[in-house]
Amino acid sequence: MSKVIHFEINVDNPDRAVKFYSSVFGWKIDKWGGSMDYWLVTAGPESEPGINGAIMPRNGKLTTVNTISVDSVEEASKAIEKAGGKITQPKMPIPGIGYFAYCLDTEGNAFGILKPDMSAK
């Protein structure tokens, strides 16, 4: 069985996207030392569950939808809008999983935010 171990977010403006993701989620984002335009994303400490990934210039219409764990869907939604993103599906329960919303970043990429809560109904 395979599971997701890395993500790549394809963007039109890497500097704007780096600013967005670091300000909303506190991600540490550093330009990779190689010759390609590639920014490595550390999305949290290694001691916590989750994956790290990258931001890269868009090549064609490629995009990805990842779900990002948050402490509060409401607070994350406010931060997303303040940073120039949009909420496309407001907070909704996923019974037995948590509370979820669909969003767009400043580059038009869709992503989800989820507050895990097994008591969600």
N, C-alpha and C positions, 0 to 999 in steps of 0.2 A: 504494500500500500504506500502511495506517495502522498506527501503533504507539502504545502507551500513553505518554501524556505527563504524566499527573497521576493521583493517587489520592485518594479520599475515603473515610474510615473513619467509618461511622455508629455512634454510641455512645449509651448511656443516661446516662452520667456523664462529661462532657468533662474535668473536673478530674482524675478518677481515670485516665482514658485518657491524658491528657497526661503525668501522672506515670509511668504504665506505660511508654509508648513512649520517653520521654526517659531513664528509668533503664535500660531494657534495651538500647536501641540508640544512646543518646547523641544522639538527634535534637534539633534546636533547634526549639522550638514556641512561636509567639507568636500571641496573639489578634489577629485582623484588626481594623483600625481602623474598619471599617464598622459599621453598626447590627445586622447579623445575628451570631448565635453561630457563629463560624467561626474555627478556629485553623489558621494556616498552618504547614506542616511543611517544614523544610529537613532532608533526610535525608542530606546529605553535601555535600562541596565540589563546586562546578560543574566542577572539573577531573576529577572521577571520573564514570564512567558511572552512570546511574540517573536516577530522577525524584523530584520533590518532590510534595507533596500537601497534604491538609488533614484535620482532624478536625472533625466536626460532629454536632449532636444527631441521634439516630435519628428518621427520619420514616417511620413504618410499620415494615415488616420489611426494609427495604433493608440490605444488607451487601455486603461486597466481600472477595474473597480475593486478596491480593497476596503475592508471594514476595519475601523480603528476603534479600539476600546477607549472609553472616556469615563470620567467619574460622574458626569452629569450631562445628559443630552441637552438640557436647557442652557447651561453655561457654555458648552462647546458650540452650540448653535449661535449664541450671541458673539462668541469670539470669531467664528467663521464669517458671519456677516460683517463684523467690524473690520476684518482683514480683507474684505472685498469678495468673499465667497457668497454662495447662495444656498438656501435650504430648499430642495425641490420636493421633498416628502417630509412633512413635519413629524415630530415624535409620534411613534406608534408602538403599541406593545407587541412583542412576539412571545406568546404564552410559554412559560417555562424557560425562556431564554433571557429576556431583558427588554430594554426599550431602545428603539432604533430610529434613525432618520437617514434619508438620502440627501446628499449635498453635491454642490459643484465647487471646485476650487477656482482660483483666478484664471486658470488656463482652460476652463470648460470641462475638466475631467470630473467624472462622477466618482463619489466615494461614499461609504456609509460610516456612521458613528453608532456605537452600541454601548449602552450601560448594562453590563451583565446583571441580571436579577431574576433568579429562578422563580420568584413569586409573581412575576409579571403575568397579567391576565388580559 
